[in-house]
Amino acid sequence: MVVKTQSKGRGVTALNVGMANVQRYFPHGTSTIDLEIDHLQIQCMLGPEFWEGQPEILDPRLCAWLEQKQFHSKNQRDPLSLTLTPSGKNSYRLCMTPTHVQTHAKVKLVPTAA
């Protein structure tokens, strides 16, 4: 699933999952999830607001990781798109989404008559 960063103020960035993703990928009422980011495994709390229209994951360790990724992005003001993949029961892997898919088209050059 594709998720986006969401600024919650200076130095605080949350992960906005989206209500459609919550309904599809998260067992209702789950209070914690395990989140794998790079080499870290963290457990994040999901408050009641997660299920009531504010589908955000907010954790200080996640925030620090997201801020670091946001800092290194081309446009620091735009939300980052990331991929959140289920990897077990209440467990997910968070990865950067490639922003540009490179395609290599072959171009055939034809000499023109002068």
N, CA, C and O atoms as CSV, one atom per row, in Angstrom:
chain,resi,resn,atom,element,x,y,z
A,1,MET,N,N,0.848,-1.174,0.000
A,1,MET,CA,C,0.000,0.000,0.000
A,1,MET,C,C,0.888,1.230,0.000
A,1,MET,O,O,1.969,1.227,0.590
A,2,VAL,N,N,0.432,2.272,-0.658
A,2,VAL,CA,C,1.183,3.524,-0.687
A,2,VAL,C,C,0.635,4.420,0.422
A,2,VAL,O,O,-0.575,4.606,0.550
A,3,VAL,N,N,1.551,4.969,1.219
A,3,VAL,CA,C,1.208,5.867,2.318
A,3,VAL,C,C,2.028,7.141,2.154
A,3,VAL,O,O,2.982,7.170,1.378
A,4,LYS,N,N,1.661,8.196,2.883
A,4,LYS,CA,C,2.367,9.474,2.749
A,4,LYS,C,C,2.729,10.040,4.106
A,4,LYS,O,O,2.082,9.770,5.118
A,5,THR,N,N,3.799,10.843,4.091
A,5,THR,CA,C,4.161,11.567,5.306
A,5,THR,C,C,3.181,12.716,5.492
A,5,THR,O,O,2.594,13.215,4.532
A,6,GLN,N,N,3.020,13.118,6.730
A,6,GLN,CA,C,2.152,14.247,7.049
A,6,GLN,C,C,2.804,15.061,8.149
A,6,GLN,O,O,3.090,14.548,9.231
A,7,SER,N,N,3.036,16.342,7.862
A,7,SER,CA,C,3.653,17.222,8.844
A,7,SER,C,C,2.658,17.553,9.946
A,7,SER,O,O,1.518,17.936,9.681
A,8,LYS,N,N,3.104,17.401,11.176
A,8,LYS,CA,C,2.276,17.728,12.337
A,8,LYS,C,C,2.828,18.947,13.059
A,8,LYS,O,O,2.486,19.206,14.213
A,9,GLY,N,N,3.688,19.693,12.370
A,9,GLY,CA,C,4.337,20.849,12.982
A,9,GLY,C,C,5.836,20.706,12.855
A,9,GLY,O,O,6.340,19.694,12.370
A,10,ARG,N,N,6.528,21.710,13.286
A,10,ARG,CA,C,7.987,21.721,13.146
A,10,ARG,C,C,8.623,20.525,13.845
A,10,ARG,O,O,8.484,20.346,15.055
A,11,GLY,N,N,9.323,19.712,13.059
A,11,GLY,CA,C,10.044,18.579,13.615
A,11,GLY,C,C,9.205,17.368,13.964
A,11,GLY,O,O,9.715,16.427,14.571
A,12,VAL,N,N,7.925,17.362,13.595
A,12,VAL,CA,C,7.063,16.213,13.886
A,12,VAL,C,C,6.381,15.779,12.593
A,12,VAL,O,O,5.595,16.520,12.003
A,13,THR,N,N,6.701,14.566,12.172
A,13,THR,CA,C,6.128,14.027,10.953
A,13,THR,C,C,5.480,12.690,11.261
A,13,THR,O,O,6.085,11.824,11.893
A,14,ALA,N,N,4.239,12.530,10.808
A,14,ALA,CA,C,3.497,11.287,11.015
A,14,ALA,C,C,3.401,10.542,9.687
A,14,ALA,O,O,3.742,11.078,8.632
A,15,LEU,N,N,2.943,9.327,9.757
A,15,LEU,CA,C,2.705,8.525,8.573
A,15,LEU,C,C,1.198,8.405,8.397
A,15,LEU,O,O,0.519,7.792,9.221
A,16,ASN,N,N,0.674,8.992,7.318
A,16,ASN,CA,C,-0.759,8.946,7.041
A,16,ASN,C,C,-1.047,7.719,6.191
A,16,ASN,O,O,-0.608,7.627,5.045
A,17,VAL,N,N,-1.782,6.785,6.759
A,17,VAL,CA,C,-2.062,5.513,6.110
A,17,VAL,C,C,-3.270,5.612,5.180
A,17,VAL,O,O,-3.307,4.933,4.154
A,18,GLY,N,N,-4.249,6.436,5.512
A,18,GLY,CA,C,-5.470,6.546,4.716
A,18,GLY,C,C,-6.519,5.566,5.215
A,18,GLY,O,O,-6.201,4.420,5.535
A,19,MET,N,N,-7.758,6.007,5.282
A,19,MET,CA,C,-8.840,5.181,5.830
A,19,MET,C,C,-9.093,3.918,5.008
A,19,MET,O,O,-9.396,2.867,5.571
A,20,ALA,N,N,-8.972,4.011,3.680
A,20,ALA,CA,C,-9.188,2.815,2.855
A,20,ALA,C,C,-8.159,1.739,3.194
A,20,ALA,O,O,-8.502,0.558,3.264
A,21,ASN,N,N,-6.906,2.131,3.405
A,21,ASN,CA,C,-5.858,1.178,3.781
A,21,ASN,C,C,-6.092,0.621,5.180
A,21,ASN,O,O,-5.862,-0.563,5.430
A,22,VAL,N,N,-6.550,1.475,6.089
A,22,VAL,CA,C,-6.842,1.004,7.454
A,22,VAL,C,C,-7.885,-0.098,7.391
A,22,VAL,O,O,-7.724,-1.147,8.015
A,23,GLN,N,N,-8.950,0.136,6.643
A,23,GLN,CA,C,-10.031,-0.840,6.565
A,23,GLN,C,C,-9.602,-2.127,5.869
A,23,GLN,O,O,-10.103,-3.206,6.184
A,24,ARG,N,N,-8.680,-2.009,4.932
A,24,ARG,CA,C,-8.270,-3.176,4.157
A,24,ARG,C,C,-7.138,-3.984,4.809
A,24,ARG,O,O,-7.155,-5.214,4.755
A,25,TYR,N,N,-6.162,-3.313,5.419
A,25,TYR,CA,C,-4.937,-3.983,5.847
A,25,TYR,C,C,-4.722,-4.087,7.357
A,25,TYR,O,O,-3.796,-4.771,7.794
A,26,PHE,N,N,-5.549,-3.428,8.158
A,26,PHE,CA,C,-5.332,-3.425,9.603
A,26,PHE,C,C,-6.523,-4.079,10.304
A,26,PHE,O,O,-7.658,-3.632,10.142
A,27,PRO,N,N,-6.271,-5.137,11.084
A,27,PRO,CA,C,-7.369,-5.749,11.839
A,27,PRO,C,C,-7.965,-4.725,12.813
A,27,PRO,O,O,-7.243,-4.122,13.607
A,28,HIS,N,N,-9.267,-4.539,12.746
A,28,HIS,CA,C,-9.932,-3.507,13.549
A,28,HIS,C,C,-9.650,-3.696,15.037
A,28,HIS,O,O,-9.724,-4.803,15.572
A,29,GLY,N,N,-9.328,-2.587,15.682
A,29,GLY,CA,C,-9.102,-2.583,17.120
A,29,GLY,C,C,-7.682,-2.917,17.548
A,29,GLY,O,O,-7.382,-2.917,18.742
A,30,THR,N,N,-6.809,-3.199,16.598
A,30,THR,CA,C,-5.415,-3.485,16.941
A,30,THR,C,C,-4.814,-2.267,17.639
A,30,THR,O,O,-4.956,-1.145,17.154
A,31,SER,N,N,-4.148,-2.479,18.764
A,31,SER,CA,C,-3.614,-1.341,19.520
A,31,SER,C,C,-2.140,-1.070,19.233
A,31,SER,O,O,-1.662,0.041,19.461
A,32,THR,N,N,-1.409,-2.080,18.731
A,32,THR,CA,C,0.000,-1.887,18.387
A,32,THR,C,C,0.315,-2.637,17.093
A,32,THR,O,O,-0.315,-3.641,16.761
A,33,ILE,N,N,1.305,-2.118,16.379
A,33,ILE,CA,C,1.836,-2.817,15.210
A,33,ILE,C,C,3.360,-2.836,15.311
A,33,ILE,O,O,3.968,-1.969,15.940
A,34,ASP,N,N,3.951,-3.824,14.689
A,34,ASP,CA,C,5.406,-3.864,14.557
A,34,ASP,C,C,5.740,-3.265,13.206
A,34,ASP,O,O,5.137,-3.614,12.191
A,35,LEU,N,N,6.705,-2.359,13.201
A,35,LEU,CA,C,7.076,-1.649,11.987
A,35,LEU,C,C,8.569,-1.827,11.739
A,35,LEU,O,O,9.392,-1.505,12.595
A,36,GLU,N,N,8.908,-2.338,10.570
A,36,GLU,CA,C,10.304,-2.508,10.179
A,36,GLU,C,C,10.680,-1.362,9.254
A,36,GLU,O,O,10.095,-1.193,8.184
A,37,ILE,N,N,11.671,-0.573,9.681
A,37,ILE,CA,C,12.173,0.532,8.865
A,37,ILE,C,C,13.688,0.413,8.804
A,37,ILE,O,O,14.377,0.454,9.823
A,38,ASP,N,N,14.189,0.265,7.580
A,38,ASP,CA,C,15.614,0.002,7.376
A,38,ASP,C,C,16.015,-1.192,8.248
A,38,ASP,O,O,15.451,-2.276,8.101
A,39,HIS,N,N,16.960,-1.009,9.133
A,39,HIS,CA,C,17.432,-2.105,9.991
A,39,HIS,C,C,16.753,-2.119,11.361
A,39,HIS,O,O,17.110,-2.925,12.220
A,40,LEU,N,N,15.785,-1.237,11.569
A,40,LEU,CA,C,15.122,-1.132,12.873
A,40,LEU,C,C,13.785,-1.867,12.886
A,40,LEU,O,O,13.092,-1.947,11.872
A,41,GLN,N,N,13.443,-2.396,14.045
A,41,GLN,CA,C,12.123,-2.981,14.276
A,41,GLN,C,C,11.550,-2.240,15.478
A,41,GLN,O,O,12.089,-2.324,16.581
A,42,ILE,N,N,10.447,-1.509,15.262
A,42,ILE,CA,C,9.847,-0.758,16.362
A,42,ILE,C,C,8.380,-1.152,16.511
A,42,ILE,O,O,7.743,-1.615,15.566
A,43,GLN,N,N,7.872,-0.960,17.703
A,43,GLN,CA,C,6.462,-1.203,17.953
A,43,GLN,C,C,5.782,0.148,18.114
A,43,GLN,O,O,6.205,0.970,18.927
A,44,CYS,N,N,4.731,0.375,17.341
A,44,CYS,CA,C,4.012,1.653,17.355
A,44,CYS,C,C,2.601,1.454,17.890
A,44,CYS,O,O,1.932,0.469,17.581
A,45,MET,N,N,2.171,2.409,18.696
A,45,MET,CA,C,0.815,2.394,19.240
A,45,MET,C,C,-0.158,2.951,18.206
A,45,MET,O,O,0.173,3.879,17.469
A,46,LEU,N,N,-1.349,2.383,18.159
A,46,LEU,CA,C,-2.436,2.909,17.334
A,46,LEU,C,C,-3.548,3.336,18.287
A,46,LEU,O,O,-4.210,2.502,18.906
A,47,GLY,N,N,-3.740,4.643,18.391
A,47,GLY,CA,C,-4.761,5.163,19.290
A,47,GLY,C,C,-6.150,5.046,18.692
A,47,GLY,O,O,-6.299,4.681,17.526
A,48,PRO,N,N,-7.164,5.352,19.481
A,48,PRO,CA,C,-8.550,5.278,18.992
A,48,PRO,C,C,-8.783,6.155,17.763
A,48,PRO,O,O,-9.596,5.814,16.904
A,49,GLU,N,N,-8.074,7.288,17.675
A,49,GLU,CA,C,-8.249,8.187,16.533
A,49,GLU,C,C,-7.824,7.538,15.217
A,49,GLU,O,O,-8.300,7.929,14.152
A,50,PHE,N,N,-6.921,6.539,15.285
A,50,PHE,CA,C,-6.496,5.812,14.085
A,50,PHE,C,C,-7.703,5.161,13.409
A,50,PHE,O,O,-7.770,5.077,12.183
A,51,TRP,N,N,-8.650,4.704,14.220
A,51,TRP,CA,C,-9.836,4.006,13.715
A,51,TRP,C,C,-11.007,4.951,13.475
A,51,TRP,O,O,-12.028,4.548,12.917
A,52,GLU,N,N,-10.863,6.211,13.895
A,52,GLU,CA,C,-11.982,7.154,13.841
A,52,GLU,C,C,-11.725,8.326,12.910
A,52,GLU,O,O,-12.137,9.449,13.202
A,53,GLY,N,N,-11.048,8.082,11.789
A,53,GLY,CA,C,-10.908,9.128,10.786
A,53,GLY,C,C,-9.574,9.851,10.754
A,53,GLY,O,O,-9.379,10.714,9.899
A,54,GLN,N,N,-8.643,9.532,11.656
A,54,GLN,CA,C,-7.298,10.107,11.635
A,54,GLN,C,C,-6.294,8.961,11.570
A,54,GLN,O,O,-5.649,8.633,12.566
A,55,PRO,N,N,-6.164,8.352,10.385
A,55,PRO,CA,C,-5.339,7.149,10.246
A,55,PRO,C,C,-3.844,7.453,10.160
A,55,PRO,O,O,-3.213,7.255,9.122
A,56,GLU,N,N,-3.296,7.935,11.265
A,56,GLU,CA,C,-1.887,8.323,11.305
A,56,GLU,C,C,-1.129,7.471,12.312
A,56,GLU,O,O,-1.636,7.146,13.385
A,57,ILE,N,N,0.088,7.122,11.944
A,57,ILE,CA,C,0.992,6.445,12.869
A,57,ILE,C,C,2.013,7.489,13.297
A,57,ILE,O,O,2.721,8.063,12.470
A,58,LEU,N,N,2.076,7.723,14.597
A,58,LEU,CA,C,2.953,8.757,15.138
A,58,LEU,C,C,3.770,8.149,16.279
A,58,LEU,O,O,3.229,7.767,17.316
A,59,ASP,N,N,5.061,8.071,16.067
A,59,ASP,CA,C,5.979,7.493,17.039
A,59,ASP,C,C,7.278,8.291,16.941
A,59,ASP,O,O,7.693,8.618,15.829
A,60,PRO,N,N,7.934,8.618,18.051
A,60,PRO,CA,C,9.159,9.426,17.989
A,60,PRO,C,C,10.264,8.822,17.110
A,60,PRO,O,O,10.955,9.556,16.405
A,61,ARG,N,N,10.435,7.501,17.145
A,61,ARG,CA,C,11.477,6.860,16.320
A,61,ARG,C,C,11.105,6.908,14.846
A,61,ARG,O,O,11.955,7.160,13.993
A,62,LEU,N,N,9.839,6.666,14.551
A,62,LEU,CA,C,9.355,6.768,13.177
A,62,LEU,C,C,9.472,8.200,12.683
A,62,LEU,O,O,9.888,8.440,11.550
A,63,CYS,N,N,9.109,9.144,13.529
A,63,CYS,CA,C,9.198,10.572,13.200
A,63,CYS,C,C,10.628,10.955,12.830
A,63,CYS,O,O,10.845,11.649,11.837
A,64,ALA,N,N,11.600,10.512,13.615
A,64,ALA,CA,C,13.009,10.833,13.346
A,64,ALA,C,C,13.442,10.246,11.999
A,64,ALA,O,O,14.151,10.900,11.235
A,65,TRP,N,N,13.020,9.026,11.714
A,65,TRP,CA,C,13.370,8.383,10.447
A,65,TRP,C,C,12.730,9.129,9.270
A,65,TRP,O,O,13.386,9.388,8.262
A,66,LEU,N,N,11.451,9.471,9.408
A,66,LEU,CA,C,10.749,10.201,8.354
A,66,LEU,C,C,11.354,11.584,8.130
A,66,LEU,O,O,11.501,12.017,6.987
A,67,GLU,N,N,11.705,12.278,9.211
A,67,GLU,CA,C,12.328,13.600,9.094
A,67,GLU,C,C,13.660,13.511,8.351
A,67,GLU,O,O,13.978,14.375,7.533
A,68,GLN,N,N,14.431,12.473,8.633
A,68,GLN,CA,C,15.716,12.289,7.964
A,68,GLN,C,C,15.504,12.032,6.470
A,68,GLN,O,O,16.236,12.577,5.644
A,69,LYS,N,N,14.533,11.226,6.120
A,69,LYS,CA,C,14.239,10.945,4.711
A,69,LYS,C,C,13.696,12.198,4.024
A,69,LYS,O,O,14.045,12.478,2.877
A,70,GLN,N,N,12.854,12.942,4.713
A,70,GLN,CA,C,12.279,14.184,4.168
A,70,GLN,C,C,13.385,15.198,3.907
A,70,GLN,O,O,13.359,15.899,2.896
A,71,PHE,N,N,14.361,15.278,4.815
A,71,PHE,CA,C,15.468,16.221,4.686
A,71,PHE,C,C,16.289,15.943,3.433
A,71,PHE,O,O,16.798,16.866,2.796
A,72,HIS,N,N,16.413,14.672,3.088
A,72,HIS,CA,C,17.221,14.294,1.931
A,72,HIS,C,C,16.427,14.239,0.630
A,72,HIS,O,O,16.985,13.892,-0.411
A,73,SER,N,N,15.145,14.571,0.667
A,73,SER,CA,C,14.345,14.554,-0.554
A,73,SER,C,C,14.577,15.836,-1.346
A,73,SER,O,O,15.085,16.825,-0.817
A,74,LYS,N,N,14.199,15.805,-2.613
A,74,LYS,CA,C,14.409,16.960,-3.490
A,74,LYS,C,C,13.603,18.168,-3.028
A,74,LYS,O,O,14.124,19.282,-2.984
A,75,ASN,N,N,12.347,17.956,-2.686
A,75,ASN,CA,C,11.502,19.050,-2.225
A,75,ASN,C,C,11.034,18.720,-0.814
A,75,ASN,O,O,10.142,17.893,-0.624
A,76,GLN,N,N,11.636,19.365,0.162
A,76,GLN,CA,C,11.378,19.042,1.563
A,76,GLN,C,C,9.970,19.405,2.022
A,76,GLN,O,O,9.539,18.955,3.084
A,77,ARG,N,N,9.253,20.198,1.256
A,77,ARG,CA,C,7.908,20.608,1.679
A,77,ARG,C,C,6.833,19.625,1.237
A,77,ARG,O,O,5.774,19.546,1.861
A,78,ASP,N,N,7.090,18.879,0.175
A,78,ASP,CA,C,6.100,17.937,-0.324
A,78,ASP,C,C,6.094,16.675,0.527
A,78,ASP,O,O,7.141,16.240,1.006
A,79,PRO,N,N,4.906,16.080,0.715
A,79,PRO,CA,C,4.862,14.806,1.429
A,79,PRO,C,C,5.606,13.731,0.634
A,79,PRO,O,O,5.602,13.741,-0.597
A,80,LEU,N,N,6.235,12.819,1.342
A,80,LEU,CA,C,6.903,11.691,0.702
A,80,LEU,C,C,5.913,10.549,0.559
A,80,LEU,O,O,5.097,10.314,1.451
A,81,SER,N,N,5.980,9.846,-0.546
A,81,SER,CA,C,5.218,8.616,-0.717
A,81,SER,C,C,6.112,7.458,-0.324
A,81,SER,O,O,7.274,7.393,-0.724
A,82,LEU,N,N,5.568,6.553,0.454
A,82,LEU,CA,C,6.302,5.383,0.910
A,82,LEU,C,C,5.444,4.146,0.696
A,82,LEU,O,O,4.235,4.244,0.487
A,83,THR,N,N,6.078,2.992,0.750
A,83,THR,CA,C,5.361,1.738,0.616
A,83,THR,C,C,5.320,1.050,1.976
A,83,THR,O,O,6.352,0.859,2.618
A,84,LEU,N,N,4.127,0.684,2.403
A,84,LEU,CA,C,3.931,-0.042,3.653
A,84,LEU,C,C,3.386,-1.415,3.274
A,84,LEU,O,O,2.274,-1.533,2.758
A,85,THR,N,N,4.183,-2.451,3.536
A,85,THR,CA,C,3.845,-3.799,3.113
A,85,THR,C,C,3.596,-4.687,4.321
A,85,THR,O,O,4.447,-4.769,5.206
A,86,PRO,N,N,2.442,-5.356,4.378
A,86,PRO,CA,C,2.232,-6.317,5.461
A,86,PRO,C,C,3.301,-7.408,5.399
A,86,PRO,O,O,3.617,-7.917,4.324
A,87,SER,N,N,3.861,-7.764,6.574
A,87,SER,CA,C,4.920,-8.771,6.608
A,87,SER,C,C,4.678,-9.820,7.697
A,87,SER,O,O,5.598,-10.542,8.080
A,88,GLY,N,N,3.465,-9.902,8.185
A,88,GLY,CA,C,3.120,-10.859,9.233
A,88,GLY,C,C,1.929,-10.324,10.007
A,88,GLY,O,O,1.349,-9.301,9.641
A,89,LYS,N,N,1.566,-11.017,11.079
A,89,LYS,CA,C,0.439,-10.573,11.896
A,89,LYS,C,C,0.782,-9.265,12.592
A,89,LYS,O,O,1.700,-9.215,13.411
A,90,ASN,N,N,0.045,-8.206,12.268
A,90,ASN,CA,C,0.251,-6.865,12.833
A,90,ASN,C,C,1.685,-6.379,12.636
A,90,ASN,O,O,2.220,-5.647,13.468
A,91,SER,N,N,2.296,-6.787,11.539
A,91,SER,CA,C,3.674,-6.430,11.239
A,91,SER,C,C,3.752,-5.898,9.803
A,91,SER,O,O,3.143,-6.448,8.886
A,92,TYR,N,N,4.521,-4.810,9.636
A,92,TYR,CA,C,4.598,-4.127,8.346
A,92,TYR,C,C,6.023,-3.668,8.091
A,92,TYR,O,O,6.776,-3.391,9.025
A,93,ARG,N,N,6.388,-3.591,6.814
A,93,ARG,CA,C,7.701,-3.095,6.398
A,93,ARG,C,C,7.487,-1.776,5.667
A,93,ARG,O,O,6.682,-1.701,4.739
A,94,LEU,N,N,8.212,-0.731,6.085
A,94,LEU,CA,C,8.105,0.592,5.483
A,94,LEU,C,C,9.336,0.857,4.631
A,94,LEU,O,O,10.463,0.746,5.114
A,95,CYS,N,N,9.125,1.210,3.358
A,95,CYS,CA,C,10.223,1.460,2.426
A,95,CYS,C,C,9.940,2.729,1.630
A,95,CYS,O,O,8.790,3.127,1.442
A,96,MET,N,N,11.011,3.344,1.173
A,96,MET,CA,C,10.879,4.486,0.281
A,96,MET,C,C,10.298,3.999,-1.046
A,96,MET,O,O,10.636,2.911,-1.513
A,97,THR,N,N,9.428,4.800,-1.650
A,97,THR,CA,C,8.857,4.488,-2.947
A,97,THR,C,C,9.711,5.158,-4.009
A,97,THR,O,O,10.010,6.347,-3.896
A,98,PRO,N,N,10.113,4.415,-5.046
A,98,PRO,CA,C,10.884,5.063,-6.107
A,98,PRO,C,C,10.058,6.191,-6.731
A,98,PRO,O,O,8.907,5.988,-7.117
A,99,THR,N,N,10.652,7.368,-6.824
A,99,THR,CA,C,9.905,8.510,-7.354
A,99,THR,C,C,9.926,8.572,-8.865
A,99,THR,O,O,9.014,9.118,-9.485
A,100,HIS,N,N,10.947,8.023,-9.447
A,100,HIS,CA,C,11.039,8.048,-10.897
A,100,HIS,C,C,11.338,6.650,-11.396
A,100,HIS,O,O,12.319,6.030,-10.987
A,101,VAL,N,N,10.502,6.167,-12.265
A,101,VAL,CA,C,10.767,4.881,-12.893
A,101,VAL,C,C,11.459,5.184,-14.209
A,101,VAL,O,O,10.906,5.847,-15.087
A,102,GLN,N,N,12.676,4.683,-14.326
A,102,GLN,CA,C,13.435,4.958,-15.535
A,102,GLN,C,C,13.063,3.951,-16.602
A,102,GLN,O,O,12.990,2.748,-16.349
A,103,THR,N,N,12.830,4.458,-17.787
A,103,THR,CA,C,12.574,3.593,-18.919
A,103,THR,C,C,13.647,3.850,-19.950
A,103,THR,O,O,14.085,4.983,-20.152
A,104,HIS,N,N,14.043,2.826,-20.570
A,104,HIS,CA,C,15.088,2.926,-21.580
A,104,HIS,C,C,14.486,2.549,-22.925
A,104,HIS,O,O,14.366,1.367,-23.246
A,105,ALA,N,N,14.118,3.524,-23.688
A,105,ALA,CA,C,13.560,3.280,-25.009
A,105,ALA,C,C,14.680,3.330,-26.033
A,105,ALA,O,O,15.578,4.168,-25.962
A,106,LYS,N,N,14.605,2.425,-26.973
A,106,LYS,CA,C,15.610,2.436,-28.035
A,106,LYS,C,C,15.166,3.425,-29.103
A,106,LYS,O,O,14.028,3.397,-29.571
A,107,VAL,N,N,16.061,4.269,-29.462
A,107,VAL,CA,C,15.780,5.264,-30.499
A,107,VAL,C,C,16.598,4.882,-31.725
A,107,VAL,O,O,17.814,4.703,-31.652
A,108,LYS,N,N,15.915,4.763,-32.836
A,108,LYS,CA,C,16.590,4.414,-34.065
A,108,LYS,C,C,16.846,5.688,-34.844
A,108,LYS,O,O,15.913,6.391,-35.230
A,109,LEU,N,N,18.119,5.980,-35.072
A,109,LEU,CA,C,18.485,7.172,-35.827
A,109,LEU,C,C,18.556,6.814,-37.316
A,109,LEU,O,O,19.228,5.865,-37.720
A,110,VAL,N,N,17.862,7.582,-38.085
A,110,VAL,CA,C,17.849,7.369,-39.522
A,110,VAL,C,C,18.520,8.563,-40.169
A,110,VAL,O,O,18.090,9.699,-39.972
A,111,PRO,N,N,19.581,8.315,-40.949
A,111,PRO,CA,C,20.241,9.459,-41.605
A,111,PRO,C,C,19.310,10.113,-42.622
A,111,PRO,O,O,18.561,9.438,-43.328
A,112,THR,N,N,19.371,11.378,-42.678
A,112,THR,CA,C,18.551,12.137,-43.644
A,112,THR,C,C,19.373,12.452,-44.885
A,112,THR,O,O,20.586,12.650,-44.816
A,113,ALA,N,N,18.700,12.493,-45.992
A,113,ALA,CA,C,19.391,12.840,-47.253
A,113,ALA,C,C,19.529,14.346,-47.320
A,113,ALA,O,O,18.591,15.086,-47.025
A,114,ALA,N,N,20.719,14.791,-47.715
A,114,ALA,CA,C,20.978,16.224,-47.788
A,114,ALA,C,C,20.582,16.773,-49.126
A,114,ALA,O,O,20.729,17.971,-49.370
